Amino acid sequence: MPQASERSQASGTVPSPVHHPAQPPPASVDTARLVQRLVAAGMQGISAVHLTRNRSTLVSFRAGTLRLHAGFLRAPDDVVRALAVFVSRRGAARAAARRTIVAHHLPPDAAPRPPRAARVHPDDHVMAARLQQEHARLNAERFGGALRSIRVSVSRRMKTRLGHYAPARSHPAGAEIAISRRHIRRHGWREAFDTLLHEMVHQWQEETGQPIDHGPAFRRKAKDVGTTPRARRLLR
């Protein structure tokens, strides 16, 4: 997925820089107009703008310089406002702006390269498929089918944790549950499925607008669906 980044990234073709509208802009009228729109939308702290054709990183900024994909030249007002917010704000406002930026439809000749599919070790395909099926079964039986269908993967990187829930609000590819391969191999499917159910309670927390934690609401829901509020063991 294309990125909006706070740090400059290497790009393909980089046209001549477009300076702040207070200085004589050496670029096209369209580019100068975009810079004016960004300033009017509240962009702060930027003294130079560079247009790029980088299809991996759509927008980035650092040390007063904004690098922006040329596909934003005629962006609608809401996208321009998002660009200004992304540059000038922090926290939830910047995260929301990032989503608007990434969702902007670029011209066909400037469309981002499709993301590479996550590589799954051949030995893990069967494990991942079984976990995916179990997620659907547990969703139907324990949550009344209320949860979304999300990706469930097998992780070879987890050394001490049994599983992990990556929330949609901070995971560009969408929410995902990962279960440790070592956990499956050492402790068996029964405990792996219990770990999956534990992570599904975190999924339920996010989808119902609750904080993702192990507080009282989590413990009540875990008990209700029949899993343990805490992981039973650590991997070593």
Backbone torsions as a table, in degrees:
resi	resn	phi	psi	omega
1	MET	NA	138.8	177.6
2	PRO	-61.1	155.2	-174.0
3	GLN	-118.5	154.2	165.6
4	ALA	-114.9	119.5	-168.2
5	SER	-125.8	151.3	176.8
6	GLU	-85.8	-12.2	-178.4
7	ARG	-112.7	145.7	178.7
8	SER	-64.1	142.8	178.6
9	GLN	-121.3	155.9	174.8
10	ALA	-65.0	140.3	-177.9
11	SER	-125.7	172.6	177.6
12	GLY	-80.7	-99.2	179.2
13	THR	-88.5	126.4	179.1
14	VAL	-116.7	105.6	177.9
15	PRO	-64.3	175.0	178.3
16	SER	-59.5	146.5	-178.1
17	PRO	-63.7	148.1	175.5
18	VAL	-110.0	119.1	-173.0
19	HIS	-86.2	169.7	177.3
20	HIS	-53.9	141.7	-176.3
21	PRO	-59.9	-14.7	176.2
22	ALA	-69.2	-20.7	177.6
23	GLN	-103.1	159.7	179.3
24	PRO	-63.7	115.0	-178.0
25	PRO	-76.1	123.8	-178.0
26	PRO	-85.1	1.5	-174.8
27	ALA	-102.7	-165.8	-174.1
28	SER	-71.7	165.4	176.9
29	VAL	-61.7	-40.1	179.7
30	ASP	-59.7	-42.9	-179.1
31	THR	-66.8	-45.4	178.7
32	ALA	-60.4	-38.4	179.0
33	ARG	-65.1	-40.3	178.1
34	LEU	-61.9	-43.7	178.9
35	VAL	-61.2	-42.3	177.7
36	GLN	-61.3	-40.3	179.1
37	ARG	-65.4	-39.4	179.0
38	LEU	-63.9	-43.0	178.8
39	VAL	-65.1	-43.0	179.0
40	ALA	-63.8	-28.6	179.5
41	ALA	-81.3	-3.4	174.9
42	GLY	108.6	10.7	178.8
43	MET	-61.9	131.8	-178.7
44	GLN	-131.0	156.0	172.9
45	GLY	77.5	10.4	-179.0
46	ILE	-113.4	125.3	179.2
47	SER	-109.5	-14.6	179.1
48	ALA	-147.1	145.5	178.7
49	VAL	-125.2	129.7	176.1
50	HIS	-114.5	127.9	173.6
51	LEU	-87.8	140.7	-178.2
52	THR	-131.5	172.1	170.4
53	ARG	-118.1	23.4	179.8
54	ASN	-69.8	115.0	-176.0
55	ARG	-90.5	-1.7	177.5
56	SER	-97.1	-41.7	178.1
57	THR	-115.4	109.8	-174.8
58	LEU	-76.6	-37.4	-178.3
59	VAL	-149.7	137.4	175.1
60	SER	-150.9	158.2	178.0
61	PHE	-149.2	149.1	178.6
62	ARG	-166.7	138.2	175.2
63	ALA	51.3	43.6	174.7
64	GLY	81.3	4.5	-179.5
65	THR	-115.6	128.2	177.2
66	LEU	-104.5	126.7	174.6
67	ARG	-106.6	121.0	-169.5
68	LEU	-133.1	134.0	178.3
69	HIS	-65.3	138.7	-177.5
70	ALA	-62.7	-16.9	178.1
71	GLY	-66.7	-7.8	178.7
72	PHE	-93.9	3.9	-176.2
73	LEU	-55.4	-39.7	-178.8
74	ARG	-116.2	35.4	-179.7
75	ALA	-64.3	146.8	177.0
76	PRO	-66.9	167.7	-173.0
77	ASP	-59.5	-38.4	-177.1
78	ASP	-66.6	-33.1	178.1
79	VAL	-73.1	-38.9	176.9
80	VAL	-61.6	-42.6	177.2
81	ARG	-62.6	-39.6	178.6
82	ALA	-63.2	-40.1	177.7
83	LEU	-61.8	-43.6	179.8
84	ALA	-64.1	-41.5	178.8
85	VAL	-66.1	-43.0	-179.2
86	PHE	-58.4	-38.9	-179.1
87	VAL	-75.1	-36.2	-166.7
88	SER	-104.3	-15.7	-174.8
89	ARG	-116.8	177.6	179.4
90	ARG	-133.7	178.1	171.4
91	GLY	63.6	-139.1	-174.1
92	ALA	-62.6	-35.5	179.8
93	ALA	-62.9	-43.5	178.8
94	ARG	-67.0	-39.1	179.7
95	ALA	-62.7	-42.1	178.5
96	ALA	-65.6	-40.0	178.0
97	ALA	-63.2	-38.6	179.2
98	ARG	-59.2	-42.3	-179.6
99	ARG	-63.6	-40.5	178.7
100	THR	-64.9	-41.2	-179.3
101	ILE	-63.5	-48.3	-177.3
102	VAL	-65.5	-30.9	-178.6
103	ALA	-78.5	-11.6	-178.2
104	HIS	-62.7	131.9	-178.5
105	HIS	-82.7	113.9	178.9
106	LEU	-83.2	158.9	174.9
107	PRO	-56.1	151.8	-176.4
108	PRO	-53.2	-37.9	-177.6
109	ASP	-77.3	-5.6	-180.0
110	ALA	-119.2	9.7	-176.6
111	ALA	-60.5	140.8	179.2
112	PRO	-60.6	148.3	174.0
113	ARG	-62.3	140.0	177.4
114	PRO	-61.1	139.0	-179.3
115	PRO	-64.6	147.6	175.9
116	ARG	-69.5	136.4	178.0
117	ALA	-65.6	140.0	178.4
118	ALA	-59.8	133.6	-178.3
119	ARG	-80.0	129.5	177.1
120	VAL	-115.9	129.0	178.4
121	HIS	-58.5	136.3	-177.9
122	PRO	-51.9	-35.3	-179.3
123	ASP	-69.4	-15.6	-174.3
124	ASP	-98.1	-7.8	-178.4
125	HIS	-59.2	-44.6	-178.4
126	VAL	-65.8	-42.0	178.2
127	MET	-61.3	-46.4	-178.0
128	ALA	-63.5	-40.4	179.0
129	ALA	-63.8	-39.7	180.0
130	ARG	-66.9	-40.1	177.0
131	LEU	-64.5	-39.3	179.5
132	GLN	-63.1	-42.1	177.8
133	GLN	-64.6	-39.6	179.9
134	GLU	-67.0	-36.4	177.0
135	HIS	-59.2	-44.5	179.3
136	ALA	-63.7	-41.5	-179.0
137	ARG	-66.3	-46.6	-179.1
138	LEU	-65.8	-36.2	178.0
139	ASN	-61.1	-45.3	-179.0
140	ALA	-67.9	-42.4	-173.1
141	GLU	-83.7	-36.4	-173.1
142	ARG	-104.2	-23.1	-177.2
143	PHE	-119.6	9.0	179.9
144	GLY	63.4	24.5	-179.9
145	GLY	72.7	15.7	-174.5
146	ALA	-78.8	-21.2	-176.6
147	LEU	-81.2	153.2	175.5
148	ARG	-73.9	155.4	173.0
149	SER	-81.1	116.3	-179.2
150	ILE	-123.8	167.9	-178.6
151	ARG	-73.8	135.7	173.1
152	VAL	-119.4	123.3	-174.8
153	SER	-121.1	170.2	176.1
154	VAL	-109.6	128.3	-177.6
155	SER	-107.8	129.0	173.6
156	ARG	-94.8	-3.3	-177.3
157	ARG	-90.8	-24.7	-177.0
158	MET	-68.2	119.2	-178.5
159	LYS	-105.9	-29.0	-177.3
160	THR	-122.3	-17.7	-178.3
161	ARG	-101.3	151.4	179.0
162	LEU	-82.9	-39.1	-178.2
163	GLY	-159.0	172.3	-178.0
164	HIS	-153.8	139.3	173.2
165	TYR	-107.5	121.5	176.2
166	ALA	-98.0	110.3	-174.9
167	PRO	-69.8	150.4	-179.6
168	ALA	-62.3	-34.1	-174.7
169	ARG	-68.5	-15.9	179.0
170	SER	-128.4	12.2	-177.1
171	HIS	-124.7	105.0	-172.8
172	PRO	-55.1	-32.6	-177.6
173	ALA	-82.3	-1.0	-177.3
174	GLY	102.7	163.7	-178.4
175	ALA	-58.2	147.9	-178.6
176	GLU	-154.2	145.0	171.7
177	ILE	-112.0	132.3	176.1
178	ALA	-118.7	134.9	177.6
179	ILE	-115.7	135.4	-178.1
180	SER	-64.6	129.3	176.9
181	ARG	-64.7	-39.0	178.9
182	ARG	-61.1	-38.6	178.0
183	HIS	-60.7	-46.9	180.0
184	ILE	-61.7	-45.5	-175.8
185	ARG	-68.9	-36.6	-175.4
186	ARG	-85.4	-36.3	-169.6
187	HIS	-112.2	-11.1	175.3
188	GLY	91.6	168.5	-174.8
189	TRP	-68.6	-34.1	-177.7
190	ARG	-59.2	-47.8	179.6
191	GLU	-72.9	-33.3	177.2
192	ALA	-62.5	-39.4	178.3
193	PHE	-67.8	-34.2	176.5
194	ASP	-66.2	-39.4	175.8
195	THR	-63.5	-41.6	176.7
196	LEU	-58.5	-44.0	179.9
197	LEU	-64.2	-39.0	175.9
198	HIS	-57.4	-46.7	-179.2
199	GLU	-68.8	-30.0	177.6
200	MET	-67.5	-27.5	174.1
201	VAL	-65.7	-37.7	174.9
202	HIS	-64.7	-39.2	175.6
203	GLN	-59.9	-44.4	177.7
204	TRP	-59.5	-40.3	178.6
205	GLN	-59.0	-48.0	-178.3
206	GLU	-65.1	-44.3	-174.9
207	GLU	-71.4	-16.0	176.3
208	THR	-105.0	11.7	173.9
209	GLY	77.2	22.7	-180.0
210	GLN	-102.5	157.6	174.9
211	PRO	-64.9	147.6	179.8
212	ILE	-91.4	103.1	-177.6
213	ASP	-154.4	-168.9	177.1
214	HIS	-116.3	34.9	-178.0
215	GLY	-77.5	-167.6	-175.9
216	PRO	-57.2	-42.4	-179.4
217	ALA	-63.5	-39.8	177.7
218	PHE	-63.3	-46.0	-177.1
219	ARG	-63.3	-39.0	178.1
220	ARG	-64.5	-45.6	-178.6
221	LYS	-67.6	-39.1	178.4
222	ALA	-60.3	-43.3	178.1
223	LYS	-65.0	-39.0	-178.4
224	ASP	-63.9	-38.4	-177.7
225	VAL	-92.3	-6.5	172.9
226	GLY	91.3	34.5	174.7
227	THR	-126.6	170.0	-178.8
228	THR	-84.7	139.6	179.5
229	PRO	-63.1	-25.3	-178.9
230	ARG	-127.0	154.7	176.5
231	ALA	-61.3	143.0	-175.6
232	ARG	-76.1	-25.5	-177.4
233	ARG	-156.7	164.5	173.1
234	LEU	-106.9	146.7	176.8
235	LEU	-82.2	142.5	177.9
236	ARG	-132.3	NA	NA
